[in-house]
Amino acid sequence: MSVITISRGSFSGGKMLAECLAAKLGYRCVDRDVVVERAAASSAGVTQQEIREALTKPPGLLERFNHKRYVYLALIQAALAEEVQNGKAIYHGLAGHLLLKAGPHLLRVRIIAPMEFRIVMVRERLKYSRGEAESYIEKVDEERRRWTQYLYGVDWRDPSLYDLVINLEQLHIEQACNLVCNLMLERCFEFTGECKREMDNLVLASQVRAALALDPATSDLEVEAVASRGTVRISGKLSRVSELDEIKRVARAVPGVQSLNLDEMALPARAL
């Protein structure tokens, strides 16, 4: 395991922890902007601003039925998986532990901090008044809670989603950093062949999903994809039977796809 994800509330020390870990472990830091830039570059006609909003803003009532959000998130997952595919990377951004899935390739860390710590950080960085800082923190935290609840059906604050939860109430960033480093060394989290296969499978599956989201013939579909040793299993609901052939065409064009399993694609009711 040599990919670390850091989940945090706004101004809770997540970036500082990531930078400290990168310096001590020799890992590369990956933040939201890197992922957004890569996702936009991989798709014509989608702007960085559109992708950034899909990754940060909670859905409104009407937006819950907006298919574009699915497309943007498919691009984001593929971009993030590609960024960390070779290990020795730390991602500090929203929902990294959900986008990259659980497995032996991933150490999922959550860092929390007292409100006073966060208020001081916001006032120093953004030059807000105390009241403005409190309102800002509450607003961003609520948006992130709604975002993860809507997309993944989980509360991002749930400690069971993480392998390690660090509270900065009694610890300094340096101590938190040492804690994670010691855990990495003690457990010998090497990027083994198994971890590499896990990451390769995730990258291939997310690339197939992104390709389907971008191709005009399949862009209306919302599917899940799972890969294993070159075989990609795709599940979802078809609008018409002819889409099966389009899925095959698009998916088989993705480098690395050796075979497809479409047994879990549900046919439209009129075709049954």
SERO-4910 file (N, C-alpha, C, O; in steps of 0.05 Angstrom, whole numbers):
BEGIN
 pado doro    nc1    nc2    nc3   cac1   cac2   cac3    cc1    cc2    cc3    oc1    oc2    oc3
  Met    A     17    -24      0      0      0      0     18     25      0     32     29     19
  Ser    A     17     41    -21     32     66    -20     16     88    -33     27    106    -46
  Val    A    -10     87    -29    -27    110    -37    -42    117    -12    -55    101      1
  Ile    A    -40    143     -4    -53    153     20    -74    174     11    -68    192     -4
  Thr    A    -98    171     22   -118    192     18   -123    206     44   -124    193     65
  Ile    A   -126    232     43   -131    248     68   -157    262     65   -161    279     47
  Ser    A   -176    256     82   -202    269     83   -202    289    106   -192    283    127
  Arg    A   -212    312    101   -212    333    122   -234    353    117   -243    357     95
  Gly    A   -242    366    139   -259    389    136   -242    413    126   -218    412    126
  Ser    A   -255    434    118   -240    457    108   -222    468    131   -231    472    153
  Phe    A   -197    473    124   -178    485    142   -174    468    167   -173    479    190
  Ser    A   -173    442    164   -169    423    186   -140    412    187   -135    394    203
  Gly    A   -123    422    170    -95    413    170    -89    391    150    -67    380    150
  Gly    A   -108    385    132   -103    363    113    -80    369     94    -64    351     88
  Lys    A    -79    393     84    -58    400     65    -30    399     79    -11    390     67
  Met    A    -29    410    103     -4    410    118      5    381    124     29    375    122
  Leu    A    -14    363    131     -7    336    136      4    322    110     23    308    111
  Ala    A    -10    328     88     -1    316     62     27    325     55     43    309     46
  Glu    A     33    351     58     59    361     51     81    350     69    103    344     60
  Cys    A     74    346     95     93    335    114     99    305    106    122    297    106
  Leu    A     78    290    100     82    262     93     98    260     67    114    242     64
  Ala    A     92    277     48    106    277     22    136    281     26    153    268     14
  Ala    A    143    300     44    171    305     50    185    282     64    208    276     57
  Lys    A    171    269     83    183    248     98    184    221     83    203    206     86
  Leu    A    164    216     67    162    190     53    172    191     24    177    170     12
  Gly    A    176    215     14    185    218    -14    162    213    -33    166    205    -56
  Tyr    A    137    217    -24    114    213    -41    107    239    -55    116    260    -49
  Arg    A     90    236    -75     80    260    -90     53    268    -80     35    252    -75
  Cys    A     49    294    -76     24    305    -68      6    310    -92     14    321   -112
  Val    A    -19    301    -90    -38    306   -111    -62    319    -98    -74    309    -79
  Asp    A    -70    343   -109    -93    357    -98   -115    358   -118   -112    348   -141
  Arg    A   -137    370   -111   -160    372   -128   -154    386   -155   -163    377   -175
  Asp    A   -138    407   -154   -132    422   -179   -118    404   -199   -123    406   -223
  Val    A    -99    387   -190    -85    369   -208   -104    350   -222   -102    346   -246
  Val    A   -123    340   -206   -142    320   -217   -161    334   -236   -168    323   -257
  Val    A   -170    358   -229   -189    373   -246   -175    380   -273   -188    377   -294
  Glu    A   -151    388   -272   -136    395   -296   -133    370   -315   -137    372   -339
  Arg    A   -126    348   -303   -123    323   -319   -150    314   -330   -151    306   -353
  Ala    A   -171    316   -315   -197    307   -324   -207    325   -347   -217    314   -367
  Ala    A   -203    351   -345   -211    369   -367   -194    364   -392   -205    365   -414
  Ala    A   -169    359   -389   -151    354   -412   -158    329   -427   -153    327   -451
  Ser    A   -171    310   -413   -177    284   -426   -203    285   -442   -210    265   -455
  Ser    A   -217    307   -440   -244    308   -453   -248    335   -467   -243    356   -456
  Ala    A   -256    334   -492   -261    358   -507   -288    370   -498   -308    356   -495
  Gly    A   -289    396   -495   -314    409   -489   -322    411   -460   -344    422   -454
  Val    A   -306    400   -442   -313    402   -413   -292    419   -400   -268    414   -402
  Thr    A   -301    440   -386   -282    459   -375   -274    451   -346   -287    435   -333
  Gln    A   -251    462   -338   -242    457   -310   -263    467   -290   -267    454   -269
  Gln    A   -276    489   -296   -295    500   -277   -319    482   -274   -329    478   -251
  Glu    A   -328    470   -295   -351    451   -294   -344    427   -277   -359    417   -260
  Ile    A   -319    416   -281   -311    393   -266   -306    400   -237   -314    385   -219
  Arg    A   -295    423   -232   -290    432   -204   -316    435   -189   -318    427   -165
  Glu    A   -336    446   -202   -362    449   -189   -375    422   -183   -388    418   -162
  Ala    A   -372    403   -202   -383    376   -197   -370    362   -173   -382    345   -160
  Leu    A   -345    369   -168   -330    357   -146   -334    371   -119   -328    359    -98
  Thr    A   -345    395   -119   -347    410    -94   -375    418    -87   -381    420    -63
  Lys    A   -392    424   -106   -418    434    -99   -438    412    -96   -440    394   -112
  Pro    A   -455    413    -75   -476    393    -71   -497    398    -92   -501    420   -101
  Pro    A   -512    377    -99   -533    379   -119   -558    394   -108   -565    389    -85
  Gly    A   -569    411   -124   -595    423   -117   -617    405   -125   -612    383   -135
  Leu    A   -642    413   -120   -665    396   -126   -666    388   -155   -670    365   -161
  Leu    A   -663    408   -173   -664    402   -202   -639    388   -211   -641    371   -229
  Glu    A   -617    394   -199   -592    382   -208   -589    353   -202   -572    339   -213
  Arg    A   -606    343   -184   -606    314   -178   -612    297   -203   -605    274   -204
  Phe    A   -625    310   -222   -632    295   -247   -614    304   -270   -620    298   -293
  Asn    A   -592    317   -264   -573    327   -284   -552    305   -290   -535    299   -274
  His    A   -554    294   -314   -536    273   -322   -507    282   -324   -488    266   -322
  Lys    A   -503    308   -328   -476    318   -331   -459    313   -307   -435    308   -309
  Arg    A   -470    313   -283   -455    308   -259   -443    280   -260   -420    277   -252
  Tyr    A   -458    261   -269   -447    234   -272   -423    233   -291   -403    221   -285
  Val    A   -426    247   -313   -404    248   -333   -379    260   -321   -357    250   -324
  Tyr    A   -382    283   -307   -359    296   -295   -345    278   -274   -321    277   -273
  Leu    A   -361    265   -258   -350    248   -237   -336    223   -249   -316    213   -238
  Ala    A   -346    213   -271   -332    191   -285   -305    201   -294   -285    186   -292
  Leu    A   -303    225   -304   -277    236   -313   -259    241   -289   -235    235   -291
  Ile    A   -270    250   -267   -254    255   -243   -242    229   -232   -218    228   -225
  Gln    A   -258    208   -231   -248    183   -220   -226    172   -238   -206    162   -228
  Ala    A   -230    173   -264   -209    163   -282   -183    180   -279   -162    168   -279
  Ala    A   -186    206   -277   -162    223   -275   -147    218   -249   -123    216   -249
  Leu    A   -162    215   -226   -149    210   -201   -135    182   -201   -113    179   -191
  Ala    A   -149    162   -211   -137    135   -212   -112    135   -228    -92    122   -221
  Glu    A   -112    149   -250    -88    150   -267    -65    165   -253    -42    157   -255
  Glu    A    -72    186   -238    -51    202   -224    -37    185   -203    -13    189   -199
  Val    A    -50    167   -190    -38    152   -168    -33    123   -175    -26    106   -158
  Gln    A    -35    116   -201    -33     88   -210     -7     74   -201     -8     50   -195
  Asn    A     14     89   -201     40     76   -195     48     79   -166     71     73   -159
  Gly    A     30     87   -149     36     88   -120     53    112   -112     58    130   -128
  Lys    A     61    112    -87     77    133    -75     64    161    -80     77    179    -89
  Ala    A     38    162    -73     23    187    -78      5    192    -54     -5    173    -41
  Ile    A      0    217    -49    -19    226    -27    -39    244    -40    -32    265    -51
  Tyr    A    -64    237    -38    -86    254    -48   -100    267    -25   -111    253     -8
  His    A   -100    293    -24   -115    308     -4   -137    324    -18   -132    345    -29
  Gly    A   -160    313    -18   -183    325    -31   -208    310    -24   -207    289    -11
  Leu    A   -230    320    -33   -256    309    -26   -260    281    -38   -256    277    -62
  Ala    A   -268    262    -21   -277    236    -29   -256    218    -43   -264    200    -58
  Gly    A   -231    223    -38   -210    206    -50   -213    177    -42   -210    159    -58
  His    A   -221    173    -17   -224    145     -7   -248    131    -19   -249    107    -20
  Leu    A   -267    147    -30   -290    135    -43   -285    131    -73   -293    111    -84
  Leu    A   -272    151    -85   -266    149   -113   -247    127   -120   -248    114   -141
  Leu    A   -228    121   -101   -207    101   -106   -214     74    -95   -199     55    -99
  Lys    A   -237     72    -82   -246     46    -71   -228     36    -49   -205     45    -47
  Ala    A   -238     19    -32   -222      7    -10   -206    -16    -21   -214    -29    -40
  Gly    A   -184    -22     -9   -167    -45    -17   -139    -43     -6   -133    -23      7
  Pro    A   -123    -63    -11    -96    -63      0    -78    -42    -11    -56    -37     -1
  His    A    -86    -28    -32    -70     -7    -45    -73     20    -31    -60     39    -39
  Leu    A    -91     22    -11    -99     48     -2    -99     50     29   -109     32     43
  Leu    A    -87     72     39    -89     78     68   -107    103     70   -100    124     60
  Arg    A   -130    100     82   -150    121     83   -148    135    110   -154    124    131
  Val    A   -140    160    109   -136    176    134   -156    199    135   -162    211    115
  Arg    A   -167    203    158   -184    227    163   -171    243    185   -163    233    205
  Ile    A   -170    269    181   -159    287    201   -180    307    209   -193    319    192
  Ile    A   -183    311    235   -203    330    245   -188    349    264   -167    342    275
  Ala    A   -200    372    268   -187    393    285   -208    408    300   -231    411    290
  Pro    A   -202    419    323   -220    435    338   -229    460    322   -214    469    305
  Met    A   -253    469    327   -263    492    312   -245    517    315   -242    532    296
  Glu    A   -234    521    339   -217    544    343   -193    543    325   -184    563    313
  Phe    A   -181    520    322   -158    516    304   -166    524    275   -151    538    262
  Arg    A   -189    515    267   -198    520    240   -205    550    235   -199    561    214
  Ile    A   -217    562    255   -224    590    253   -198    607    250   -197    625    234
  Val    A   -178    601    266   -153    615    264   -141    612    236   -131    631    225
  Met    A   -141    588    226   -131    583    199   -145    599    178   -132    611    161
  Val    A   -172    599    179   -187    614    159   -182    644    161   -179    658    141
  Arg    A   -180    654    186   -175    683    189   -148    691    179   -144    713    168
  Glu    A   -128    673    183   -101    679    173    -99    678    143    -87    695    130
  Arg    A   -112    658    131   -110    653    102   -128    671     86   -120    682     66
  Leu    A   -153    674     95   -173    688     79   -179    716     89   -194    731     77
  Lys    A   -168    723    112   -171    749    124   -201    755    131   -210    777    128
  Tyr    A   -215    734    140   -243    737    148   -245    746    177   -226    742    192
  Ser    A   -268    757    184   -274    762    212   -280    736    225   -283    716    211
  Arg    A   -282    735    251   -287    710    265   -315    699    257   -317    675    251
  Gly    A   -335    717    255   -361    708    247   -362    697    219   -374    677    213
  Glu    A   -348    711    201   -346    702    173   -332    675    171   -340    657    155
  Ala    A   -311    671    187   -296    646    187   -314    622    196   -314    601    184
  Glu    A   -329    627    218   -347    606    228   -368    599    207   -373    575    202
  Ser    A   -379    619    194   -400    614    174   -388    599    150   -401    582    139
  Tyr    A   -364    606    142   -351    594    119   -346    564    125   -352    547    108
  Ile    A   -336    558    148   -330    530    156   -356    514    156   -356    491    145
  Glu    A   -376    524    168   -402    510    170   -414    505    143   -424    483    137
  Lys    A   -412    525    125   -423    522     98   -408    501     82   -421    484     69
  Val    A   -382    502     82   -366    483     66   -370    454     77   -373    435     61
  Asp    A   -370    451    103   -374    425    115   -401    413    108   -403    389    102
  Glu    A   -421    430    108   -448    420    101   -450    413     72   -463    393     65
  Glu    A   -437    428     54   -437    421     26   -423    394     21   -432    378      5
  Arg    A   -401    390     35   -387    364     31   -403    341     42   -404    320     30
  Arg    A   -417    345     64   -434    324     75   -456    317     56   -461    294     51
  Arg    A   -469    337     44   -491    333     25   -480    320      0   -494    302    -12
  Trp    A   -457    328     -9   -445    317    -34   -440    287    -31   -449    271    -48
  Thr    A   -427    279     -9   -421    250     -6   -446    234      0   -448    211     -8
  Gln    A   -465    246     15   -489    232     21   -505    226     -5   -516    204     -8
  Tyr    A   -507    246    -22   -522    243    -46   -509    223    -66   -523    206    -77
  Leu    A   -483    225    -69   -470    209    -90   -463    181    -80   -464    162    -95
  Tyr    A   -456    178    -54   -447    152    -44   -465    140    -22   -461    118    -14
  Gly    A   -484    156    -12   -501    146      8   -488    142     35   -496    125     51
  Val    A   -466    157     41   -452    155     66   -448    182     78   -448    202     64
  Asp    A   -443    182    104   -435    207    118   -405    208    119   -393    191    131
  Trp    A   -393    228    106   -364    229    104   -350    231    131   -326    227    133
  Arg    A   -365    237    152   -353    239    179   -352    212    193   -341    209    214
  Asp    A   -364    191    181   -366    165    193   -338    153    196   -325    148    175
  Pro    A   -328    148    220   -300    137    223   -296    110    211   -273    103    205
  Ser    A   -317     95    207   -314     68    195   -306     69    166   -298     48    154
  Leu    A   -306     92    154   -298     96    126   -268     98    123   -257     98    101
  Tyr    A   -254    100    146   -225    105    145   -210     84    161   -220     70    178
  Asp    A   -184     82    154   -166     64    168   -154     78    193   -147     64    212
  Leu    A   -152    104    192   -140    119    214   -153    147    216   -155    161    196
  Val    A   -162    154    240   -173    181    245   -155    195    264   -150    184    286
  Ile    A   -146    219    257   -128    234    274   -142    260    283   -153    275    267
  Asn    A   -141    265    309   -152    289    321   -130    308    329   -113    300    345
  Leu    A   -130    332    319   -109    351    325   -114    366    351   -100    386    356
  Glu    A   -133    358    366   -138    372    391   -114    371    410   -108    390    424
  Gln    A   -101    348    410    -77    345    428    -51    340    412    -30    340    424
  Leu    A    -53    337    386    -29    331    370    -22    355    352    -40    370    344
  His    A      3    358    346     12    377    326     14    362    300     14    338    299
  Ile    A     15    378    278     17    366    251     41    348    249     39    326    237
  Glu    A     64    356    261     88    339    259     83    313    273     93    292    263
  Gln    A     70    313    296     64    288    310     45    270    294     48    246    292
  Ala    A     25    283    281      6    268    265     20    256    241     15    233    233
  Cys    A     39    271    229     54    262    207     71    238    214     73    218    200
  Asn    A     84    239    237    101    217    247     84    192    252     93    170    247
  Leu    A     60    196    262     42    174    268     36    158    242     37    134    241
  Val    A     30    173    221     23    160    195     48    146    184     47    124    174
  Cys    A     71    160    185     96    149    175    103    123    190    112    104    177
  Asn    A    101    123    216    107     99    232     88     76    225     97     53    224
  Leu    A     63     83    220     44     62    212     52     50    186     50     26    182
  Met    A     60     67    167     69     57    141     92     38    144     94     17    131
  Leu    A    112     45    161    136     29    164    130      3    180    140    -18    173
  Glu    A    113      6    201    107    -17    218     92    -39    202     97    -63    206
  Arg    A     74    -30    186     57    -49    171     70    -57    144     60    -74    130
  Cys    A     93    -45    138    108    -52    113     89    -49     89     86    -67     73
  Phe    A     77    -25     87     59    -20     65     73    -16     39     76      7     30
  Glu    A     83    -37     28     97    -36      2     76    -37    -20     55    -49    -17
  Phe    A     84    -26    -43     66    -27    -66     71    -54    -80     86    -55   -100
  Thr    A     60    -75    -70     65   -102    -79     51   -107   -106     37    -90   -117
  Gly    A     57   -131   -117     44   -138   -142     14   -138   -139      0   -130   -158
  Glu    A      3   -146   -116    -26   -146   -112    -37   -118   -112    -57   -113   -125
  Cys    A    -22    -99    -99    -31    -71    -99    -31    -60   -127    -49    -45   -135
  Lys    A    -10    -66   -142     -8    -56   -170    -31    -67   -186    -42    -52   -202
  Arg    A    -38    -92   -183    -60   -103   -198    -86    -89   -191   -103    -83   -208
  Glu    A    -90    -83   -165   -114    -70   -156   -116    -42   -169   -138    -35   -178
  Met    A    -94    -28   -170    -94     -1   -182    -98     -3   -212   -113     13   -223
  Asp    A    -85    -22   -225    -88    -25   -254   -117    -31   -261   -128    -21   -280
  Asn    A   -130    -49   -244   -158    -55   -249   -176    -31   -246   -194    -27   -262
  Leu    A   -171    -15   -225   -187      9   -221   -184     29   -243   -203     41   -253
  Val    A   -159     33   -252   -154     51   -274   -168     42   -299   -181     59   -312
  Leu    A   -166     17   -306   -179      7   -330   -209     10   -329   -222     19   -348
  Ala    A   -221      2   -306   -250      5   -303   -259     34   -305   -279     40   -318
  Ser    A   -244     52   -292   -252     80   -293   -248     92   -321   -263    110   -329
  Gln    A   -228     83   -335   -224     92   -363   -247     84   -381   -256     99   -398
  Val    A   -256     59   -378   -278     49   -393   -303     65   -387   -318     74   -405
  Arg    A   -308     70   -361   -332     85   -353   -331    114   -364   -351    124   -373
  Ala    A   -307    126   -364   -304    153   -374   -308    153   -405   -321    171   -415
  Ala    A   -297    133   -418   -301    132   -448   -330    129   -455   -339    142   -474
  Leu    A   -345    113   -440   -374    110   -445   -389    136   -440   -408    142   -454
  Ala    A   -380    151   -420   -393    176   -413   -388    197   -434   -405    215   -437
  Leu    A   -366    195   -448   -359    216   -468   -369    210   -496   -373    228   -511
  Asp    A   -372    184   -502   -380    178   -530   -410    185   -534   -426    177   -518
  Pro    A   -416    199   -555   -444    208   -560   -464    185   -560   -487    188   -552
  Ala    A   -455    161   -570   -474    139   -572   -480    126   -545   -501    112   -542
  Thr    A   -464    130   -525   -468    118   -498   -469    138   -476   -470    131   -452
  Ser    A   -467    164   -482   -465    185   -462   -489    187   -444   -487    199   -422
  Asp    A   -512    177   -453   -536    178   -436   -538    156   -415   -554    158   -397
  Leu    A   -520    137   -417   -520    115   -398   -506    122   -372   -488    139   -372
  Glu    A   -514    109   -350   -500    111   -325   -494     83   -316   -512     68   -309
  Val    A   -468     76   -316   -461     48   -311   -439     46   -290   -427     66   -282
  Glu    A   -435     22   -280   -413     16   -263   -395     -4   -278   -404    -20   -294
  Ala    A   -369     -2   -273   -350    -19   -287   -330    -30   -266   -320    -16   -249
  Val    A   -324    -56   -269   -305    -69   -252   -286    -85   -270   -296   -100   -287
  Ala    A   -260    -82   -266   -241    -96   -283   -225   -116   -267   -220   -113   -243
  Ser    A   -217   -138   -281   -200   -158   -269   -184   -171   -291   -195   -186   -307
  Arg    A   -158   -166   -291   -139   -179   -310   -149   -175   -339   -148   -194   -355
  Gly    A   -158   -152   -346   -165   -146   -373   -194   -151   -380   -203   -142   -401
  Thr    A   -209   -164   -362   -238   -168   -367   -253   -147   -352   -248   -142   -328
  Val    A   -271   -133   -365   -286   -111   -353   -315   -119   -352   -328   -125   -373
  Arg    A   -326   -119   -328   -355   -125   -324   -370    -99   -321   -363    -82   -304
  Ile    A   -389    -94   -338   -404    -69   -338   -433    -75   -331   -446    -94   -341
  Ser    A   -444    -60   -312   -471    -63   -303   -486    -37   -305   -474    -15   -302
  Gly    A   -512    -38   -310   -528    -14   -312   -554    -20   -326   -561    -43   -330
  Lys    A   -568      1   -335   -593     -3   -348   -592      9   -376   -584     32   -380
  Leu    A   -601     -6   -395   -602      2   -423   -628     17   -429   -649     10   -418
  Ser    A   -626     37   -447   -650     50   -457   -661     35   -481   -686     35   -486
  Arg    A   -643     23   -496   -651      8   -520   -631    -15   -524   -608    -12   -516
  Val    A   -640    -36   -537   -623    -60   -540   -598    -53   -557   -576    -64   -552
  Ser    A   -601    -35   -576   -578    -29   -594   -554    -17   -579   -532    -17   -590
  Glu    A   -559     -7   -555   -537      5   -539   -516    -16   -531   -493     -9   -526
  Leu    A   -524    -41   -531   -505    -62   -524   -481    -63   -544   -458    -65   -536
  Asp    A   -488    -60   -570   -467    -60   -590   -449    -35   -587   -425    -36   -592
  Glu    A   -461    -13   -580   -446     12   -576   -427     10   -552   -405     19   -553
  Ile    A   -437     -2   -531   -420     -7   -507   -396    -24   -515   -373    -18   -507
  Lys    A   -401    -45   -530   -379    -62   -538   -359    -47   -555   -335    -50   -551
  Arg    A   -368    -31   -573   -350    -16   -591   -333      4   -574   -309      5   -578
  Val    A   -346     19   -557   -331     39   -541   -312     26   -522   -288     34   -520
  Ala    A   -321      6   -507   -305     -6   -486   -281    -21   -498   -259    -20   -487
  Arg    A   -285    -35   -520   -263    -50   -532   -242    -33   -543   -219    -42   -548
  Ala    A   -248     -7   -548   -228     11   -559   -210     22   -537   -189     35   -543
  Val    A   -216     18   -512   -199     27   -490   -175      8   -487   -179    -16   -484
  Pro    A   -151     19   -488   -127      2   -486   -127    -14   -460   -133     -4   -439
  Gly    A   -122    -40   -463   -121    -58   -439   -145    -75   -436   -144    -95   -422
  Val    A   -167    -69   -450   -191    -85   -448   -188   -110   -466   -184   -107   -490
  Gln    A   -189   -133   -454   -186   -158   -468   -212   -172   -473   -216   -185   -494
  Ser    A   -231   -169   -455   -257   -181   -458   -277   -166   -441   -270   -151   -423
  Leu    A   -303   -169   -448   -325   -155   -435   -345   -175   -423   -349   -196   -435
  Asn    A   -357   -168   -401   -379   -183   -389   -402   -163   -386   -401   -146   -369
  Leu    A   -422   -167   -402   -445   -149   -401   -470   -163   -391   -493   -154   -395
  Asp    A   -467   -185   -377   -489   -200   -367   -507   -185   -347   -530   -191   -344
  Glu    A   -495   -165   -334   -510   -149   -314   -522   -124   -326   -532   -107   -310
  Met    A   -521   -120   -352   -534    -98   -364   -564   -104   -367   -571   -124   -379
  Ala    A   -581    -88   -355   -610    -94   -355   -623    -83   -380   -619    -60   -387
  Leu    A   -637   -100   -394   -651    -92   -418   -675    -75   -412   -687    -77   -391
  Pro    A   -683    -57   -431   -707    -41   -426   -731    -59   -424   -732    -81   -435
  Ala    A   -751    -50   -408   -775    -67   -402   -789    -77   -427   -798   -100   -428
  Arg    A   -790    -61   -448   -805    -69   -472   -791    -91   -487   -802   -105   -504
  Ala    A   -764    -95   -481   -749   -115   -495   -750   -143   -481   -742   -163   -492
  Leu    A   -761   -143   -456   -762   -168   -441   -785   -185   -449   -789   -207   -438
***
